[in-house]
Amino acid sequence: MKLLSLFSRRSIANWTRNERLGLSLKLSAYRLRTRLRFSSSESADEFPKPDFDFDCICNDEKTSEEMKRIIGLRKQFGDVDRVKQLYSLLVESGKSQNDDDELLQEALKIPNRCHPRVMELGTEPFVVRYGGRKRPPFDGFGPKQFDEITESSGLLRRNSIGAFVGPRSYYLAGDLAALEDALCQYTLSYLAKRNFKLVSVPDILWPEIVEGCGMNLHGERTQLYGLNVGNRCRSAYLSGTSEMALAGLYVNKVLSESELPVKLAAVSRCFRAEVSRMKEERGIYR
């Protein structure tokens, strides 16, 4: 209420545009701080813990070896043997898997199984098939990349902006910005005609929601941005995709068959710490 009483000393109708903008920003920040302060008292126990098929992972030797190979191919850091060891100790103690946080954290590092056909593809790239026909060489000049054309036309800016944005960021302008908006509107109108419900989702999520969607937050390199929201609040993260916030809508909810399918659509920023210096991956990303 201090904030509101402070601004009530003058008539808002007489304020300049910048003053109104400042009020809007301060009120937004106040609402965010208040929401985080009150919601931080919520216990993490309110979020459901994952339910793993430890019998399949630990007692089926064929599956264990398959998971080790998948971890190696994906260059991940899951440890199947450590999971088996912790699970064996859990069984001996007679406790529930939800009582062993270390076991759950280690199990979260184990990836999903692959289709057998994927396992047969190997690690070296190869041509699956050719389509169409090869274009004859250009006379006198070479074709330009998309980012070269758009930057020279003033539609894209991704250089000399490192002082105020993160890596792989960019600005779209003019027709390119209009195209981005048109694609979003086209997609939403297409989905609306098919009875999808439009949802405006938040960008800040608790880690339990993010991890519940399969994102690992404890590795040496996480894909998401963490937030320092103060000593009174537990950690929070910027949403990597709108599906995460949509999943949060149904935490601890059981849907009956008559309620399915649930059709939801959302447009949001995707805050991802995905940075690559490879020449093949230059240009705009996402």
C-alpha positions as a printed Julia matrix, in Angstrom:
286×3 Matrix{Float64}:
   0.0     0.0     0.0
   2.97    2.35    0.47
   3.55    2.33   -3.26
  -0.05    3.2    -4.08
  -0.26    5.97   -1.47
   2.93    7.48   -2.84
   1.45    7.83   -6.32
  -1.92    9.09   -5.04
  -0.39   12.48   -4.13
  -0.76   13.68   -7.7
  -3.49   13.21  -10.25
  -2.43   10.51  -12.68
  -4.39   12.28  -15.4
  -1.88   15.14  -15.3
   1.19   12.93  -15.57
   3.42   12.86  -18.63
   3.8     9.77  -20.77
   7.18    8.94  -19.19
   5.73    9.3   -15.69
   2.9     6.91  -16.55
   5.39    4.47  -18.02
   7.47    4.66  -14.86
   4.39    3.98  -12.73
   3.48    1.0   -14.88
   6.97   -0.47  -14.53
   7.06    0.09  -10.76
   3.64   -1.46  -10.28
   4.68   -4.47  -12.39
   7.84   -4.88  -10.32
   5.82   -4.53   -7.11
   3.34   -7.19   -8.22
   6.2    -9.51   -9.22
   8.0    -9.09   -5.88
   4.76   -9.6    -3.98
   3.89  -12.7    -5.99
   7.34  -14.18   -5.46
   7.32  -13.34   -1.74
   4.01  -15.03   -1.06
   4.51  -17.96   -3.43
   7.98  -18.66   -2.02
   6.37  -19.95    1.16
   4.82  -22.8    -0.79
   6.5   -26.12   -0.08
   8.22  -28.01   -2.86
   6.39  -31.08   -1.55
   3.3   -29.78   -3.34
   4.9   -30.8    -6.62
   4.68  -34.49   -7.52
   7.95  -36.4    -7.61
   8.86  -38.47  -10.7
   7.9   -42.11  -10.8
  10.68  -44.24  -12.29
  10.6   -47.84  -13.45
  13.61  -48.84  -11.37
  12.88  -52.52  -11.88
  13.48  -52.09  -15.61
  16.59  -49.92  -15.16
  18.24  -51.9   -12.38
  17.1   -55.51  -12.75
  17.09  -55.9   -16.54
  20.73  -56.25  -17.62
  19.89  -55.79  -21.29
  18.13  -52.48  -20.57
  21.01  -51.34  -18.35
  23.56  -51.9   -21.11
  21.28  -50.2   -23.64
  20.97  -47.13  -21.39
  24.75  -46.95  -20.98
  25.17  -46.95  -24.74
  22.51  -44.26  -25.18
  24.23  -42.07  -22.58
  27.53  -42.46  -24.46
  26.0   -41.68  -27.84
  24.26  -38.6   -26.48
  27.42  -37.5   -24.64
  25.51  -37.21  -21.38
  26.63  -37.84  -17.82
  24.08  -40.27  -16.37
  25.51  -43.12  -14.29
  23.45  -46.32  -14.53
  25.71  -48.18  -12.09
  25.28  -45.46   -9.46
  21.48  -45.64   -9.85
  21.59  -49.42   -9.43
  23.73  -49.07   -6.31
  21.43  -46.49   -4.69
  18.34  -48.49   -5.6
  19.81  -51.62   -4.03
  20.43  -49.72   -0.78
  16.88  -48.37   -0.9
  15.39  -51.85   -1.28
  17.44  -53.09    1.68
  16.19  -50.19    3.84
  12.55  -50.86    2.95
  11.9   -47.17    2.24
   9.95  -45.61   -0.62
  11.81  -44.22   -3.64
  10.41  -40.78   -2.81
  12.43  -40.83    0.42
  15.77  -40.91   -1.39
  16.47  -37.55   -3.06
  19.92  -38.63   -4.27
  18.44  -41.61   -6.07
  15.83  -39.43   -7.75
  18.45  -36.88   -8.84
  20.68  -39.59  -10.31
  17.74  -41.25  -12.05
  16.77  -37.93  -13.65
  20.12  -37.97  -15.48
  19.2   -41.22  -17.26
  17.76  -40.35  -20.72
  14.74  -41.88  -22.38
  15.15  -45.03  -24.45
  15.57  -44.75  -28.21
  13.8   -46.56  -30.98
  15.9   -49.59  -32.04
  16.29  -48.1   -35.53
  18.01  -45.05  -34.06
  20.55  -47.24  -32.27
  21.49  -48.81  -35.61
  22.35  -45.52  -37.31
  25.81  -45.23  -35.77
  27.74  -42.06  -35.04
  28.94  -41.01  -38.51
  26.69  -38.91  -40.81
  25.59  -40.4   -44.1
  23.24  -39.51  -46.96
  19.76  -40.96  -46.52
  18.51  -39.95  -49.95
  18.79  -37.2   -52.57
  15.77  -35.1   -53.52
  15.22  -32.87  -56.53
  18.15  -31.96  -58.75
  21.34  -30.04  -58.19
  21.21  -26.39  -59.18
  23.77  -25.33  -61.81
  26.53  -23.01  -60.51
  25.89  -19.26  -60.43
  27.77  -17.18  -62.99
  29.97  -14.47  -61.53
  28.77  -14.61  -57.91
  27.95  -17.02  -55.14
  24.64  -17.32  -53.32
  24.42  -15.45  -50.0
  23.27  -16.77  -46.65
  19.95  -15.63  -45.16
  21.62  -13.53  -42.46
  23.86  -11.82  -45.03
  20.86  -10.75  -47.14
  18.75   -9.55  -44.21
  21.59   -7.69  -42.47
  22.53   -5.8   -45.62
  18.85   -4.88  -46.06
  18.53   -3.54  -42.5
  16.02   -6.25  -41.53
  18.31   -8.09  -39.09
  20.88   -6.9   -36.6
  23.02   -9.36  -34.65
  26.42   -7.67  -34.58
  27.68   -5.0   -32.14
  24.91   -5.7   -29.62
  26.91   -7.77  -27.13
  27.03   -4.88  -24.64
  23.33   -5.15  -23.83
  22.1    -8.62  -24.9
  23.28  -12.21  -24.59
  25.04  -14.43  -27.16
  23.15  -15.46  -30.28
  20.61  -12.65  -29.76
  19.34  -10.53  -32.61
  16.92   -7.77  -33.58
  14.34   -8.12  -36.33
  13.06   -5.0   -38.06
  10.65   -3.96  -40.8
   9.28   -6.73  -42.98
  11.16   -9.43  -41.07
   9.56   -8.4   -37.76
   6.18   -8.24  -39.5
   6.77  -11.74  -40.9
   7.51  -13.11  -37.42
   4.28  -11.61  -36.09
   2.32  -12.83  -39.12
   3.55  -16.4   -38.62
   2.45  -16.32  -34.97
  -0.97  -14.91  -35.85
  -1.46  -17.4   -38.67
  -0.6   -20.31  -36.4
  -2.91  -19.12  -33.62
  -5.82  -18.53  -36.01
  -5.24  -21.99  -37.5
  -5.34  -23.59  -34.04
  -8.33  -21.51  -32.9
 -10.39  -22.91  -35.76
  -9.59  -26.36  -34.4
 -10.84  -25.5   -30.92
  -7.48  -24.87  -29.27
  -7.68  -22.52  -26.28
  -5.2   -19.63  -26.31
  -3.25  -19.23  -23.06
  -0.94  -16.35  -22.09
   1.78  -18.02  -20.01
   4.27  -16.67  -17.41
   8.0   -16.55  -18.12
   9.23  -17.33  -14.57
   8.84  -20.89  -13.31
   9.84  -22.91  -10.26
  12.52  -25.56  -10.85
  10.12  -28.43  -10.05
   8.02  -27.51  -13.09
  11.07  -27.22  -15.34
  12.56  -30.53  -14.2
   9.18  -32.19  -14.5
   9.3   -31.35  -18.2
  12.59  -33.21  -18.59
  15.11  -30.35  -18.34
  18.21  -31.0   -16.23
  19.19  -28.03  -14.06
  22.16  -29.54  -12.23
  24.73  -30.24  -14.93
  27.89  -28.33  -15.74
  26.03  -26.63  -18.56
  22.32  -26.12  -18.2
  20.21  -24.86  -21.08
  18.13  -22.48  -18.98
  18.74  -19.17  -17.22
  18.41  -19.15  -13.44
  17.19  -16.11  -11.48
  18.46  -14.71   -8.22
  15.19  -13.53   -6.7
  16.45  -12.74   -3.19
  17.15  -14.54    0.06
  13.46  -14.83    0.9
  12.67  -16.8    -2.23
  13.88  -20.1    -3.57
  15.43  -20.31   -7.03
  13.4   -19.68  -10.16
  14.1   -20.06  -13.89
  13.18  -18.35  -17.13
  10.9   -20.6   -19.14
  12.6   -22.37  -22.02
   9.32  -22.9   -23.89
   5.62  -22.27  -23.35
   4.95  -26.0   -22.86
   6.6   -25.78  -19.45
   4.12  -23.21  -18.16
   1.23  -25.11  -19.76
   2.37  -28.26  -17.97
   2.29  -26.3   -14.71
  -1.43  -25.73  -15.18
  -2.06  -29.44  -14.6
   0.29  -30.19  -11.7
  -1.34  -32.64   -9.28
  -4.43  -32.89  -11.46
  -6.01  -36.08  -12.77
  -8.1   -35.71  -15.93
 -10.95  -38.03  -16.73
 -11.23  -39.55  -20.17
 -14.23  -37.32  -20.92
 -12.02  -34.23  -20.49
  -9.56  -35.35  -23.14
  -8.06  -34.18  -25.37
  -6.98  -30.9   -23.75
  -6.18  -28.46  -26.56
  -4.04  -25.5   -25.52
  -1.96  -23.05  -27.54
   0.54  -20.44  -26.36
   3.12  -18.07  -27.8
   6.11  -17.18  -25.65
   9.78  -16.34  -25.68
  12.11  -19.33  -25.42
  14.87  -18.43  -22.98
  17.62  -20.91  -23.8
  21.34  -20.69  -23.06
  22.19  -22.5   -26.28
  25.39  -21.0   -27.63
  27.5   -22.37  -30.43
  30.57  -20.98  -32.17
  30.41  -23.48  -35.01
  30.5   -21.96  -38.47
  27.76  -24.34  -39.64
  25.39  -22.97  -36.97
  25.96  -19.26  -37.53
  23.08  -16.87  -38.14
  19.85  -16.42  -36.24
  18.68  -19.14  -33.9
  15.1   -19.82  -32.77
